[in-house]
Amino acid sequence: MEGGAPAPARMTTVSRHYFGGGASERDHDLRVDIIENIEEDYGMFVWPCSVILAEYVWQQRARFSGRKVVELGAGTSLPGLVAAKVGADVTLTDIAHNTEVLNNIRRICALNNASCAVSGLTWGDWDEPIFDLHPHIILGADVLYDSANFDNLFATVTFLLENSPGSVFITTYHNRSGHHLIEFLMVKWGLKCSKLLDGFSFLPSCKAASLQGNIQLVEIVLDKEKHK
């Protein structure tokens, strides 16, 4: 056949994530189902940072209800879906040209009966969709993994924070990312840390037992002294 054989279908599975109660199959208040690629494709796999950020959203759910939320680099979108389930108006974004990931996000939303907007948003690109976003809360799980993309990410975050006075960026990341570089870029872009937590400090023991790594959760806001 001209053009060669079609690419083989990806092997997928559905993972179930429980929140509230005992955070178990038999004892929970919320369940979110995620379609994952079992080959651990980066954008189609639930990574530990996503589990921790989603748990934080659940525990802070009163703060998210009725708010506009944008998840950057959403991938399998677990944190954003939890936000939607607790009453947030959610827009899930990932790299604009990665249609496979964006289509998987749409399938996951349908699977969970979640009415989220899904949009292509590439960090550092100033395409039309970004100007329409005015989030109260920006989420990002493990978006600080490739230092080559840090500047573009912080440029995008800063724009969204400036576009939405009083907003906050909440992200979880592995300390492998180089915290000093992150601190440097926060200063460069006129941002500051408003809260820093050990990601395992609020995680139920049943979830912590299956995760590894040194994961931090940080809340980042505009440094108003530098944005006068």
C-alpha angles and dihedrals in degrees: 000000000000113000093024131267118322117263112269116258114264118250108241137179135185118240122196123219122195130203133187128014108040090336087236136120091260099038119039143112098213135026125193121189118208128196105220135184106236090211087072095244102186098238095040103048131081106239125195093256089059093051091050095047091047090052090050090052089051093049091047093042096131087060091054101044111110094003130121110247130187121192114204120209086005098176104167088003100219096151093046092048091052088051090052091049092054092052108274124140098238135196114189116203138183137160107318096229095046096093093163092061093042091051090048089053089054091050091050091050090051091047090055097039088240118154099211125152112240119206140170110241122168114195113249094017116113100209122155099264094065093060091059094056118098104166126180088202130026117200128199126171116196092341089138097071104104114050090201088070098043096095093050090047093050091046090055094044092049091051092051093047090050090047091054114043113216094019127138137210114220117191140166121209143167115252086234085083093077111255093208091061090050091051090049092052093047088057092044093054096041096252133133138196113252097177135012123187138173102249092225094052094085100026117114111249092241090062097038091057092066098045133077137191141064100281125180129195115208133181113209128193137171114281096235092200088066097041101053 
